[in-house]
Every structure is written in C-alpha cells, then in structure tokens.
Amino acid sequence: MAVLTILRYPDPRLHRVAQPVDVVDEAVRELVRDMAETMYAAPGIGLAATQVDVHRRVVVIDVSEARDQLLVFVNPEIVARSQDEKIYEEGCLSVPGIYDEVSRPDRVTVRALDERGEPFTLDCEGLLSVCIQHEIDHLDGRVFVQYLSRLKQSRIKSRLQKAERAVA
C-alpha cells in the first residue's frame, strides 16, 4: 500500500472526467487500498481517484467516528435524489484549509460496484449523502468551489497559489 499525492486546486487535472472501470481486478483493488490509506492519512472522509491523478470512476468514503467503516464505490451513479436540499459546510483534500457552504439534495440513492465487482445500491442521507455527491462531482471533473461565487473562487485560487509559493 502507498500514500498517494493528492492534486491541489486549481490543478487542471482535477477537471478531467474519469472513465468507467471495465473490470474490477487486482489493479483496481490495489488502487482502492492506496486511496483508503491516502484518505485516512490526510485525514479525510472521502477521496475520488481523480484527486490522485487516476482518472477512473473509483471513490472511497468513511464517515464513521471510529474510521473503520470503509465504503468503496466503483462506477458510482446517483439514481435518485430527494427534492429537499440541505446546506452543509464542505471542505476538500484538494482544496486544503477552505470550507464553505454548499446546498445539495439531502438524500440520494447510489448504485455502484464494490471492491469485488459486486453491484449494490445504497440509500444515503446526511453527511454520507453530501460526501458521495461531492466525490462523484470529482469524477465528473467538478470541484466543490465551483458551486461558489466567482469572487470566492478567485480568492480561493489566490490564497492557495500564495500558500504554494510560500512552501516552494
């Protein structure tokens, strides 16, 4: 297993659309293990393959308090959304230190394959619903800051670029 490098916004690779996984094989399972290790080390509650510069439709999530309930979604697809939306404060491992409010459907139903390639459907609400929508956005080349005003996006880019220069 390995801790992978997480791309930082505004890296253009974060806007690439991920391709479906044809077969869940050992290479995909190794990617899942590496992504889980990376997510836990960061620490975060969700990670999409796009964020580690692998443009395949793979997501790992663990919203449990004990950090021991890893969920794996291969080729996730939202098949139902609630009409009611809820505002949550979101953050992102690719946009470190930035948090802002985003409105999303409060409940979704997602269909995916697990790490064995077995299909499943899961009804999600609350934090898990927000997290799966956030991570699927990554697979579609979208970062949560794109839900914010252009002014906020510009400020976030400037702040992160300044922080990057300070480290270099």
N, C-alpha and C positions, 0 to 999 in steps of 0.2 A: 504494500500500500504506500501511497505517497500523498503529501500535501501539495496540491496544485496551485499555480499562480492565478489569482483572481484578477480579471481585467478591471480597470478603473474607468469610470465615466470621465470624459466623453470619448473614450476609445471607440473608433468606428466599428470595430469587430463586434461590439455589443448590439449593433443594429442589423447584423446578419440574421436571416431567418434560418432556423435549424431544420435539418432534413429528418424525415421519419427513419426510425430504426427498422430495418427489414427483418432481422433475426436477432433475438436476444440470446447472444452467445457468451462465451467466456470473456471476450474483449469488452462487451457491454457490462458484464458483472464486475470486471476489474475497474472500469470507469465509475460504476456506482460506488464501489468500495473507496476509491480515491476521492470521489466527490463528497462522500459522507465524512471521511477523515478531514477533508479540507473545510467543510461546513462546521464541524464540531470544533476544529482548531481556531477558526476565525474569531470568535464564535458567532454562529448564525443559526437561524431556524429553517432556512431553505436555500437551495442552490440549484441553478439550472446549468446544464452543460455549456450553454453559450457563454456563461460567465467565466469559464475556464478555457475558453477558446476551442471548444469542441462543439461543432455545430450539428449536433444530433438531438433529437427530442427526448431528453432524459432529465428528470428532476428528482432531487432528494429533499425530504422535509422531515423535521422532527420538532413539533411544537409542545412536546411533553415537558413537564417541570424537571423530571429526572434525566432527560436527554437520552432515553433508552427505548424510544418507540419510532424507529426509522421507518418512514414511508417512502417507497420507490414508485415512480410513475414513468413508464416508458410509453412514448407516443400519447401523452395525456390530451384529452379532448373534453371540453366542457359541453355537456349535452343538455343541461337545463340550468336556468338562472332564476332566482326569485325576483319579483318586481320591486320589492323593497330594497333600498340601498342603505348602507351604513357607512359612516365616516370613521376611518381608522388612521392612526398615525403610522406611517410606513417608513422604514429605513431599508438599506440595501448594502450588501457586502461590496458591491461595485461602486457605491456612492458613499464612502465612509464618512461618518460623522454628520450626515444630513438626514433629517427627519422632517416629514411634512404630512399633512392630512390629505387623504385620497378617498373619494367616495366610490364604493363598489357594491355589487349585489351582495346581500348579507348571506345568502345560501346559494350553493351551486352543487350540481351533480357532475362528477367527472368520471370518465371512462378511460382506462389505460391498461397496460400490461404491467405485471410485477417483474421482479428480477429473475424469475424463472420463465418468463414469457407467457404466464397465465393471465387471461383477461379478468378484469374486475371492474366494478362500478362502486363509487363511494359518494355518499351524500355528505357534504361539508358545510359547516356553518361557523360563524365567528372567526377567530384567528386562523383556523385551518383553511376556511374559505378564502380569506384575504391572501394567505400565503400561496395557495395553489394558483389563484388568479395572477398574482404578482410574478410567480415563476413561469407560468405559461406565457405571460407577456414577454419575458426574456426570450423564450423560444421563438416568439414572433418578431423579435428584433426591437422590442419596446422596453424602455427603462421607466420606472415609476415617475421620475422627474418630468417626463413628457406630459403628465396629467396636470402639471403646474403651469402657472402663467409664464409667458416668455421672459418677463423680467426676472422671476425667480430662477428660471433655467439659466439665464445669463449669469446671475450672481453665483449660482452653484458652480457653474463651469469655471468662473474666475477664481472662486475660493479654492477649488480642487487643483487647478493649474498652479496657483500660488503655493499651495502646500507641497505640490510635487517639486516645484523649483527649489523650495527651501530644503527638501531632503536631498536633492541631487548635488 
